Amino acid sequence: MSAKDFYSQDIRKKLMEELKLSNSMALPRIVKVVVNVGAGEAVTNKNVITHIQEQMTLITGQKPIVTKARKSISAFKVRKGMPLGVKTTLRGKKMYAFLEKLIRVVIPRLRDFRGVNDSNIDNHGNLNLGFAEQTIFHEIDFDKIDKIRGLEVTVVTNIKDKQKGKKMYEILGVPFKK
C-alpha cells in the first residue's frame, strides 16, 4: 500500500473519529512539504550549489530549484540575483512518500532524539523541522559528501488551529515529547 493510500484510507478515518467531524471536507490535510537548504558559502564557492542540488535530488526524488538573493547586502558580500540556497516543494505521491520516510526512518535515526517539540508547530498547524546534517537520510553516501550541511523541512497544512495540527501529526506517527 502506498503512503498516499495509507493516508486516504486509515489516517482520514482516525482523524474523523478523533476530531468528531461529520464532513470529510473539513478534515485537516497536508498541502505540501518544502525542503530547504541554505548555502551561505555559495558566495565564495560556486560549486557548492551543484553539490547541494545532487544531494537534494537523492533525498527528495525531485530536482530542486536554486533560490537567489532578492537584494544586495554588502556586509555579507551578497549581490542581488546571487544563488544562496536550494529548495524543493513536494506534492502528491512524492510528498506522502517523503513524509513516510521522514517519520518512519529518518526521525528515529536521529542521535539523542527525545521527541519533536510542540513549539515546532506554528499557529496554522504547519510543522517545521530542522536537521543539523544531511547524512541522516540513508540515500546520502557519507564518503561522497563534501561538507555537512543542515536542512529544513516544512510540512504545510490547511489547518488554522495548532491543536488540530498536533492531533493530525500524532495520528501520522510523529513522535512528540511527553
C-alpha positions in Angstrom: 0.0 0.0 0.0 1.4 3.4 -1.0 1.8 6.2 1.5 -1.0 8.2 -0.1 -3.4 5.3 0.1 -2.5 4.8 3.7 -3.3 8.4 4.5 -6.5 8.5 2.5 -7.9 5.2 4.0 -6.5 4.9 7.5 -5.5 8.3 8.7 -8.6 10.1 7.5 -10.9 7.6 9.3 -9.0 8.1 12.6 -9.0 11.9 12.2 -12.8 11.9 11.6 -13.2 9.9 14.9 -10.7 11.9 17.0 -11.8 15.4 15.9 -15.5 14.4 15.8 -16.1 15.8 12.3 -19.1 14.7 10.2 -17.9 16.4 6.9 -14.9 14.8 5.3 -14.0 18.1 3.6 -13.4 19.7 7.0 -10.6 17.3 7.7 -7.1 18.7 8.1 -4.9 17.7 5.2 -1.3 18.2 4.2 -0.9 20.6 1.3 2.8 20.4 0.6 6.2 19.7 2.0 9.0 22.1 1.4 12.7 21.0 1.9 15.2 23.9 2.0 19.0 24.1 2.3 20.7 27.4 2.7 24.2 27.8 1.3 26.0 30.8 2.6 29.3 29.5 1.4 28.0 29.8 -2.2 29.2 33.4 -2.1 32.8 32.2 -2.3 32.5 28.7 -3.8 30.3 28.4 -6.9 30.4 24.6 -7.0 28.5 24.3 -3.7 25.1 24.8 -5.3 25.6 21.8 -7.7 26.7 19.5 -4.8 23.6 20.5 -2.8 21.3 20.0 -5.8 22.6 16.5 -6.3 22.1 15.6 -2.6 18.6 17.2 -2.5 17.7 15.2 -5.7 18.7 12.0 -3.9 16.8 12.9 -0.7 13.5 14.1 -2.2 13.4 12.3 -5.6 12.8 15.6 -7.3 15.1 18.2 -8.9 15.3 21.3 -6.6 15.3 24.9 -7.7 18.1 27.4 -6.8 17.0 30.3 -4.6 18.6 33.6 -5.3 19.2 36.7 -3.2 16.4 39.3 -3.5 18.7 42.2 -2.7 22.3 43.1 -2.2 23.9 43.1 1.3 27.4 44.4 1.2 28.3 43.3 4.7 27.8 39.6 3.6 29.3 40.2 0.1 25.9 39.2 -1.4 24.7 40.7 -4.7 21.2 40.7 -6.0 20.5 37.5 -8.0 23.4 35.5 -6.5 22.5 31.9 -5.7 22.2 31.3 -2.0 20.2 28.1 -1.5 18.2 25.2 -2.8 14.6 24.2 -2.2 12.1 21.6 -3.3 8.3 21.6 -3.0 6.8 18.2 -2.8 3.1 17.5 -3.5 1.0 14.4 -4.2 2.6 10.9 -4.1 6.1 12.1 -3.7 5.1 14.2 -0.7 3.5 11.3 1.1 6.4 9.0 0.3 8.8 11.6 1.7 6.7 12.1 4.8 6.6 8.3 5.4 10.4 8.1 5.0 10.8 11.1 7.3 8.6 9.8 10.1 9.4 6.1 10.0 13.1 6.1 9.0 14.8 9.5 9.4 13.5 10.8 12.7 14.1 7.5 14.6 17.6 7.5 13.3 18.5 10.9 14.9 21.1 10.8 17.6 19.9 11.6 21.1 16.4 12.1 19.9 13.8 12.6 22.6 10.8 13.8 20.5 9.6 16.7 18.5 8.8 19.9 20.5 5.2 21.2 20.4 6.8 24.6 19.6 7.7 23.2 16.1 4.1 23.5 15.1 3.0 27.1 14.3 -0.5 28.6 14.9 -1.6 27.5 11.4 -0.8 23.8 12.1 2.4 23.7 10.0 5.3 21.5 11.2 8.8 22.9 11.0 11.8 20.6 11.5 15.4 21.5 11.2 18.2 18.9 10.8 21.8 19.6 11.5 23.2 17.2 8.9 22.0 15.7 5.6 23.6 12.3 6.4 20.6 11.2 8.4 18.9 10.4 5.1 20.1 6.9 4.0 20.3 7.9 0.3 23.4 10.1 1.1 26.7 8.3 0.9 28.8 9.6 3.7 32.0 9.1 1.7 30.8 11.3 -1.2 29.7 14.5 0.7 32.0 17.5 0.6 30.6 19.2 3.7 28.0 18.5 6.3 25.1 20.9 5.9 21.8 21.3 7.6 18.3 21.3 6.1 14.9 22.4 6.9 11.6 20.6 6.3 8.3 22.4 6.5 5.0 20.4 6.3 2.3 22.9 5.2 -1.3 22.1 6.1 -4.8 23.7 5.5 -5.4 23.8 9.3 -5.9 27.1 11.2 -5.5 25.5 14.6 -2.4 24.3 16.4 -4.2 21.6 18.4 -5.8 20.0 15.4 -2.5 20.1 13.7 -0.8 18.3 16.6 -3.5 15.7 16.6 -3.1 15.0 12.9 0.7 14.7 13.3 0.3 12.3 16.3 -2.0 10.1 14.2 0.5 10.2 11.3 3.1 8.9 13.8 5.3 11.9 14.5 6.9 11.3 18.0 6.3 14.3 20.3 8.0 15.0 23.6 6.0 13.7 26.5 
